[in-house]
């Protein structure tokens, strides 16, 4: 069935991961590119053991995350000063333009999360923030993993 604006229901299964701009593997799902979405994107992020994103923000777009497996730590705020843990079954909301970095707490087990955004282009509005990816941040991540 095609709607008056030309869109249609589409069901598909991505068969491989791609590298997200943030630096971790993703199964890119619903987006403008894949299905012609006009207002949203939906992806599965696969954090390998010890995996982590690069510090970034999403220009003008909100993010919702559902943790499927593993424990994912989120540092967020202008200086990544605030920490939260995303455990299986937890939901997370990140307002537009909030700097953040996520990483798998485990160095031995994978973690997965489903991510949705009100941005059909998904990767085009990711703004990397390399100025936050410092040695001090790497040390904080290492300390947090050591604490478990």
Order of alpha helices (4+ residues) and beta strands (2+ residues): beta-beta-alpha-beta-beta-beta-beta-beta-beta-beta-beta-beta-alpha
